[in-house]
Structure formats: C-alpha cells, structure tokens
Amino acid sequence: MNDSIENYNPNSVAEKNGNFMGLPFNYDSANLIIFPIPWEVTVSYRAGTANGPQQILDASRQIDLFDFDHPDGWKQGIFMVEIPQEMIEKNNYYRQQAAIIIERQAQGKSLTDSPDLTPILEAINKAGEQVNHWLFTQAQAAINQGKRVAVIGGDHSSPLGYFQALANQYDDWGILHIDAHADLRNAYEEFEFSHASIMFNAIKIPQISKLVQVGVRDICHDEVQIINQSNNRIIGYYDSAIKQQLYSGKTWLDLCREIINHLPEKVYISFDIDGLDPKLCPNTGTPVPGGLELEQVYCLFRELVNSGRKIIGFDVCEVGDAEWDGNVGARTVYKLANLLDLSQK
C-alpha cells in the first residue's frame, strides 16, 4: 500500500496542502488527475465561473471523506493540478475583448462595421483553441500513464480538449450530459468555442456515438431541430417532460434506467452545475428556474454504475464564484470521482 495512504488518517482535519480535499497524493501517486480550467471568455450572462476551480478547491477541505457509495473511494488517489495562473490572466484579458463583441451584437450591428472587430474575434477563437490544445496535451499525457482524468471548469467550453484526447483512446463512447441548456449552438455569438457550443463541437467527434441530455429547460429552435434530426444520436430528456412523468406517477428510478439504456458501454459524464435547481448553484453563469435535485442526479449516476457501464471521465463546469456554489461543486466532484472508480472495479 502507498505510504501516503498507510499513514493518513481520513478522520483528521484536512491539510491545506493545495490538493483537492487536502488528500495526501501528488501527480505520480494519484490515479485520478483533475485539471482545473479557469476559463469563461465567452460567458454571455454572468461572469465568475473562471473562479469555480478555486471555490471548489477551497470548499473541498470541509467535506468528510466517508462516501456511502464507495467508503474507501479516496484511496484511489486523487490529485488536482495547480490552477494555471497564466490561463487566468489570459481569461481576464480575452473576457474583456469578448465583451466588446457581445456589446456590438447587442446593438444589432455587424462586426465588420467601423471599427472592424473581426481581428478581435479571431484572436479570441485562437485563444480558445490554445486552451483546448493545452488540455488535450495534458489529458493525453495522463492517459498514457494509465491515469484517469477529470476536468473542473470554468464555463462549459472547458472540457473540449479532453473529449479530443478520449477520442484517441476509445472508438465508441457516449456522453451523459446534465445541463439546463443543450449547448448545441453553432459558434454562439460567433465564438467557435462558446460555452453554448460545447455539445455542438462534441458531436463533430465521430467516436462519440451518443449524447443523452438530462434537465434541459432553456433551448432554441435550431437546437431542437439538431436533436430531432440526429437519428437518435442525441436524446433529450427535457426538464418539463421529466417533471410531467414524475407527476403522473412514474418513479425517478424507472426514468433513470430508461435514460441509461440509451447509452453505450463507455460513458463520459459532463455536468454543468446549472442543470441543478438554482437554489443549489445560485451564482452559476446562466441560472434557469427548475432543474434537478443533487440526490436525483446522484441516483442517475448510481444506476449508470449499477448497469455495468464504465465511466471513463467527467467534468464539472459553471460553478459560480461563491462559497455555497463551491461547496456543492466540490461534493459533486468527489461523488463523481468515487463513482468513476467504482464503475471500473
């Protein structure tokens, strides 16, 4: 057994050592590597999610390690890479640049009007591409060492580079997507890597055979059309339809099993925290009334594991810059880490 585990008391006060939950692991000794992506350049409603990784890290030290689904889950070895300060600085700069473009569009004017803003747009898209490439490279290196990977955003554009790395690893996998939004917009507000375009970009990856979206309640006509014309590659479980079935007497457990039956053997979980009821994530980037309870979502994830499917990775995104949001986000990350480990045993 690893010395760091043997000498560690899971009941003691969490050490402030820079790691998630104060756990006694480093990159080499951990099996799960968490990459923080403090990026929200294209956020279109409310800023703050770039600080989500820090809020999650800070809140994680207050969480007890016993998990009812996987009591020894922490022993798998979890390590959160240091939040890249250079990325924060770039985010702050390009976020201001993006605001100029968003304001121009809000005025109903073209980006090519004087002064021409297309060079700014190109620079923002290039910066987004560089973030994706950084994550792709880091995730690929970790995977090549036999490690599992998770991502903490930032906004929901954050995990795209990891999707691309997983596509090199697996030929056929699906995404279980928890979100208030479908995120199927084509370059929303002309930003290629918009937070509202993450699933549009994901389905360009042929290895992703299925996208099952749960909790969606704010969607545009184009996105509905994409779902309806996807030949069942994309399945939408809209929040209103979920509630209607529950009100009519269908059990959530039965609905969970139905949702899971659409997914292939290997599943990635992409969790936008705004999929939850906003009382749980009031400072998220784009809150929407309605949504799921946290334990409802955990139940869905448990049934995924119980079905024998394998969780191959996950992200938690759009956690707001506030202590309560960080608390909920940290608990979600830890639960997913444990269920991922459980699904691979």
C-alpha positions as CSV (number, residue, x, y, z in Angstrom):
1,M,0.0,0.0,0.0
2,N,1.1,3.5,-0.8
3,D,2.8,5.1,2.3
4,S,0.7,8.2,1.9
5,I,-2.4,6.1,2.4
6,E,-1.0,4.0,5.2
7,N,-0.1,6.9,7.4
8,Y,-3.1,9.1,6.5
9,N,-6.0,9.5,9.0
10,P,-9.2,10.1,6.9
11,N,-10.9,11.4,10.1
12,S,-8.5,14.2,10.9
13,V,-8.6,17.8,9.8
14,A,-7.9,18.2,6.1
15,E,-4.4,19.6,5.5
16,K,-4.2,22.8,3.5
17,N,-1.7,21.3,1.0
18,G,-3.0,22.6,-2.2
19,N,-4.7,19.4,-3.2
20,F,-8.4,18.6,-3.5
21,M,-9.8,17.8,0.0
22,G,-6.3,18.0,1.4
23,L,-5.6,14.4,0.2
24,P,-2.1,13.1,0.6
25,F,-1.4,12.5,-3.1
26,N,0.7,14.0,-5.9
27,Y,0.6,13.6,-9.6
28,D,2.7,10.4,-9.5
29,S,0.9,8.6,-6.7
30,A,-2.7,9.5,-7.8
31,N,-4.8,7.5,-10.2
32,L,-7.2,10.3,-10.9
33,I,-5.8,13.7,-12.1
34,I,-8.1,16.7,-12.0
35,F,-7.3,19.5,-14.4
36,P,-8.8,23.0,-13.5
37,I,-9.6,25.2,-16.4
38,P,-10.3,28.8,-15.2
39,W,-11.8,29.9,-18.5
40,E,-15.0,31.8,-19.2
41,V,-14.1,34.1,-22.0
42,T,-17.4,33.7,-23.9
43,V,-19.8,33.8,-21.0
44,S,-22.9,35.5,-22.2
45,Y,-24.8,36.3,-19.0
46,R,-22.8,36.4,-15.7
47,A,-19.1,36.1,-15.0
48,G,-17.5,34.3,-12.1
49,T,-17.2,30.7,-13.2
50,A,-13.4,31.1,-14.0
51,N,-13.1,31.2,-10.2
52,G,-15.1,27.9,-9.9
53,P,-12.0,25.7,-9.6
54,Q,-10.6,27.8,-6.7
55,Q,-14.0,27.8,-4.9
56,I,-14.2,24.0,-5.3
57,L,-10.7,23.6,-4.1
58,D,-11.3,25.8,-1.0
59,A,-14.6,24.2,-0.2
60,S,-13.3,20.6,-0.6
61,R,-11.3,20.7,2.6
62,Q,-14.6,20.9,4.6
63,I,-16.0,17.7,3.2
64,D,-15.8,14.4,5.1
65,L,-14.2,11.6,3.2
66,F,-16.7,8.8,4.0
67,D,-18.9,8.2,0.9
68,F,-21.9,5.9,1.2
69,D,-21.4,4.6,-2.3
70,H,-17.7,4.0,-2.0
71,P,-16.4,4.4,1.6
72,D,-12.7,3.8,0.5
73,G,-13.0,5.8,-2.7
74,W,-10.5,8.4,-1.5
75,K,-7.8,5.7,-1.5
76,Q,-7.9,5.5,-5.3
77,G,-5.6,8.6,-5.2
78,I,-7.0,12.0,-6.3
79,F,-4.8,14.9,-7.3
80,M,-5.8,18.3,-8.5
81,V,-3.2,20.0,-10.7
82,E,-2.4,23.6,-9.7
83,I,-4.7,26.2,-11.2
84,P,-2.7,27.7,-14.1
85,Q,-2.2,31.4,-13.3
86,E,-1.3,32.2,-16.9
87,M,-4.7,30.9,-18.0
88,I,-6.4,33.1,-15.5
89,E,-4.6,36.2,-16.8
90,K,-5.4,35.3,-20.5
91,N,-9.0,34.7,-19.5
92,N,-9.3,38.1,-17.9
93,Y,-7.9,39.8,-20.9
94,Y,-9.9,38.0,-23.6
95,R,-13.1,38.2,-21.5
96,Q,-12.9,42.0,-21.8
97,Q,-12.3,41.6,-25.5
98,A,-15.3,39.3,-25.9
99,A,-17.5,41.9,-24.1
100,I,-16.8,44.4,-26.9
101,I,-18.0,41.9,-29.5
102,I,-21.1,40.9,-27.4
103,E,-22.0,44.6,-27.0
104,R,-21.7,45.2,-30.8
105,Q,-24.0,42.4,-31.5
106,A,-26.5,43.6,-28.8
107,Q,-26.6,46.8,-30.8
108,G,-27.6,44.9,-33.9
109,K,-24.5,45.9,-35.8
110,S,-22.1,43.9,-37.8
111,L,-18.6,43.0,-36.5
112,T,-17.2,44.5,-39.8
113,D,-18.7,47.9,-39.0
114,S,-16.1,50.5,-38.1
115,P,-14.0,49.8,-36.1
116,D,-13.8,46.3,-37.6
117,L,-13.9,43.7,-34.7
118,T,-13.2,40.6,-36.7
119,P,-9.5,40.6,-35.7
120,I,-10.6,40.5,-32.1
121,L,-12.9,37.6,-32.8
122,E,-10.1,35.7,-34.5
123,A,-7.8,36.3,-31.5
124,I,-10.5,35.0,-29.1
125,N,-11.1,31.9,-31.1
126,K,-7.4,31.3,-31.3
127,A,-7.1,31.7,-27.5
128,G,-9.9,29.1,-27.1
129,E,-8.1,26.7,-29.4
130,Q,-4.9,27.1,-27.4
131,V,-6.8,26.2,-24.1
132,N,-8.2,23.1,-25.8
133,H,-4.8,22.1,-27.0
134,W,-3.3,22.6,-23.6
135,L,-5.9,20.3,-22.0
136,F,-5.6,17.8,-24.9
137,T,-1.9,17.5,-24.3
138,Q,-2.2,17.3,-20.5
139,A,-5.0,14.8,-20.6
140,Q,-3.3,12.7,-23.3
141,A,-0.1,12.5,-21.2
142,A,-2.0,11.4,-18.1
143,I,-4.0,8.8,-20.0
144,N,-0.7,7.4,-21.5
145,Q,0.5,6.9,-17.9
146,G,-2.6,4.8,-17.1
147,K,-4.3,7.6,-15.2
148,R,-7.9,8.7,-15.2
149,V,-8.7,12.3,-15.9
150,A,-11.4,14.8,-14.7
151,V,-11.9,18.5,-15.5
152,I,-13.2,21.3,-13.4
153,G,-14.3,24.4,-15.3
154,G,-14.7,27.3,-15.9
155,D,-17.5,27.6,-18.3
156,H,-18.8,24.6,-20.2
157,S,-16.4,25.1,-23.1
158,S,-13.7,23.8,-20.8
159,P,-13.6,20.1,-21.4
160,L,-13.4,20.0,-25.3
161,G,-9.7,19.2,-25.3
162,Y,-10.3,16.3,-23.0
163,F,-13.1,15.0,-25.3
164,Q,-10.5,15.0,-28.1
165,A,-8.0,13.1,-26.0
166,L,-10.6,10.4,-25.1
167,A,-11.4,10.1,-28.8
168,N,-7.9,8.9,-29.3
169,Q,-8.4,6.3,-26.5
170,Y,-11.9,4.9,-27.3
171,D,-13.6,4.1,-30.5
172,D,-17.2,4.2,-29.2
173,W,-18.4,6.2,-26.2
174,G,-21.3,8.3,-25.1
175,I,-21.8,11.5,-23.1
176,L,-24.4,11.7,-20.3
177,H,-24.9,15.5,-20.2
178,I,-26.6,17.2,-17.2
179,D,-27.5,20.8,-18.1
180,A,-30.2,23.4,-18.2
181,H,-29.1,24.1,-21.8
182,A,-28.5,21.8,-24.8
183,D,-25.3,23.7,-25.7
184,L,-25.8,22.8,-29.4
185,R,-25.4,26.2,-30.8
186,N,-23.1,26.6,-33.8
187,A,-20.5,29.2,-32.7
188,Y,-22.8,31.1,-30.4
189,E,-22.2,34.9,-30.7
190,E,-19.7,33.9,-33.4
191,F,-17.3,32.4,-30.8
192,E,-16.2,29.0,-32.1
193,F,-15.5,27.7,-28.6
194,S,-18.5,29.2,-26.8
195,H,-19.8,27.7,-23.6
196,A,-23.1,27.4,-25.5
197,S,-21.4,25.4,-28.3
198,I,-19.6,22.6,-26.3
199,M,-22.0,19.8,-27.4
200,F,-22.2,21.1,-31.0
201,N,-18.4,20.8,-31.0
202,A,-18.6,17.4,-29.3
203,I,-20.8,15.8,-31.9
204,K,-18.2,16.6,-34.5
205,I,-16.1,13.9,-32.9
206,P,-17.2,10.6,-34.6
207,Q,-16.2,8.4,-31.7
208,I,-19.0,10.0,-29.6
209,S,-21.8,7.7,-30.6
210,K,-24.5,9.0,-28.2
211,L,-25.3,12.2,-26.4
212,V,-28.0,11.9,-23.8
213,Q,-29.1,15.3,-22.3
214,V,-30.9,15.5,-19.0
215,G,-32.6,18.5,-17.3
216,V,-32.6,20.8,-20.4
217,R,-35.1,23.6,-20.0
218,D,-33.7,26.6,-22.0
219,I,-33.3,25.8,-25.6
220,C,-33.5,27.5,-29.1
221,H,-35.3,26.3,-32.2
222,D,-32.1,25.4,-34.0
223,E,-31.0,23.1,-31.1
224,V,-34.4,21.3,-31.1
225,Q,-34.0,20.7,-34.8
226,I,-30.5,19.3,-34.4
227,I,-31.8,16.9,-31.7
228,N,-34.8,15.9,-33.8
229,Q,-32.7,15.3,-36.9
230,S,-29.9,13.4,-35.2
231,N,-31.3,9.9,-35.9
232,N,-31.4,9.3,-32.2
233,R,-27.7,10.1,-31.8
234,I,-28.9,12.9,-29.4
235,I,-31.6,12.1,-26.9
236,G,-33.2,14.9,-24.9
237,Y,-34.8,14.4,-21.5
238,Y,-36.2,17.9,-21.0
239,D,-36.9,19.1,-17.5
240,S,-40.6,19.8,-18.2
241,A,-41.1,16.3,-19.6
242,I,-39.3,14.7,-16.7
243,K,-41.4,16.5,-14.2
244,Q,-44.6,15.6,-16.1
245,Q,-43.8,11.9,-15.9
246,L,-42.9,12.2,-12.2
247,Y,-46.2,14.0,-11.5
248,S,-48.1,11.3,-13.3
249,G,-46.7,8.6,-11.1
250,K,-43.6,7.3,-12.9
251,T,-40.7,6.7,-10.5
252,W,-37.4,8.5,-10.9
253,L,-35.6,5.2,-10.7
254,D,-37.5,3.8,-13.7
255,L,-36.8,7.0,-15.6
256,C,-33.1,6.8,-14.7
257,R,-32.9,3.2,-16.1
258,E,-34.7,4.4,-19.3
259,I,-32.2,7.2,-19.7
260,I,-29.2,4.9,-19.2
261,N,-30.5,2.3,-21.7
262,H,-29.7,4.8,-24.4
263,L,-26.0,4.9,-23.5
264,P,-23.2,2.7,-24.8
265,E,-20.9,0.7,-22.5
266,K,-18.4,3.5,-22.0
267,V,-19.8,6.8,-20.7
268,Y,-18.4,10.2,-20.0
269,I,-20.3,12.5,-17.6
270,S,-20.5,16.2,-18.5
271,F,-22.1,18.0,-15.5
272,D,-23.0,21.7,-16.0
273,I,-24.0,22.7,-12.4
274,D,-26.8,24.8,-13.8
275,G,-28.6,21.5,-14.5
276,L,-29.5,21.6,-10.8
277,D,-32.2,23.7,-9.2
278,P,-30.6,27.2,-8.9
279,K,-31.0,27.1,-5.1
280,L,-28.0,24.8,-5.2
281,C,-26.0,26.9,-7.7
282,P,-27.3,30.5,-7.5
283,N,-24.1,32.1,-8.8
284,T,-23.7,29.8,-11.9
285,G,-23.1,31.5,-15.2
286,T,-26.7,31.1,-16.7
287,P,-29.2,30.1,-14.0
288,V,-32.6,28.8,-15.1
289,P,-35.6,28.1,-12.8
290,G,-36.5,24.4,-12.4
291,G,-33.9,21.6,-12.6
292,L,-32.8,18.6,-10.6
293,E,-32.0,17.9,-7.0
294,L,-28.4,16.8,-6.3
295,E,-29.5,13.5,-4.9
296,Q,-31.7,12.9,-8.0
297,V,-28.6,13.3,-10.2
298,Y,-26.5,11.0,-7.9
299,C,-29.3,8.4,-8.2
300,L,-28.9,8.6,-12.0
301,F,-25.2,8.2,-11.8
302,R,-25.6,5.2,-9.4
303,E,-27.9,3.5,-11.8
304,L,-25.3,4.1,-14.5
305,V,-22.7,2.2,-12.4
306,N,-25.3,-0.5,-11.4
307,S,-26.0,-1.1,-15.1
308,G,-22.4,-2.3,-15.6
309,R,-21.4,0.6,-17.7
310,K,-18.0,2.2,-17.3
311,I,-17.5,5.8,-16.5
312,I,-14.4,6.9,-18.5
313,G,-14.1,10.5,-17.3
314,F,-16.1,13.5,-16.2
315,D,-16.2,17.3,-15.9
316,V,-18.0,19.7,-13.5
317,C,-18.5,23.1,-15.0
318,E,-20.1,26.5,-14.5
319,V,-19.7,26.6,-10.7
320,G,-20.1,30.2,-9.6
321,D,-17.6,32.4,-7.6
322,A,-19.2,31.9,-4.2
323,E,-18.7,29.7,-1.2
324,W,-22.0,27.8,-1.4
325,D,-21.6,27.0,-5.1
326,G,-18.1,25.8,-4.4
327,N,-19.4,23.5,-1.6
328,V,-22.0,21.9,-3.9
329,G,-19.4,21.7,-6.7
330,A,-16.8,20.0,-4.5
331,R,-19.3,17.4,-3.3
332,T,-20.2,16.7,-6.9
333,V,-16.6,16.3,-8.0
334,Y,-15.9,13.9,-5.1
335,K,-19.1,11.8,-5.7
336,L,-18.2,11.5,-9.4
337,A,-14.6,10.6,-8.6
338,N,-15.8,7.8,-6.4
339,L,-18.5,6.5,-8.8
340,L,-15.9,6.6,-11.6
341,D,-13.6,4.4,-9.5
342,L,-16.5,2.1,-8.6
343,S,-17.5,1.7,-12.2
344,Q,-14.1,0.5,-13.2
345,K,-13.8,-2.2,-10.4
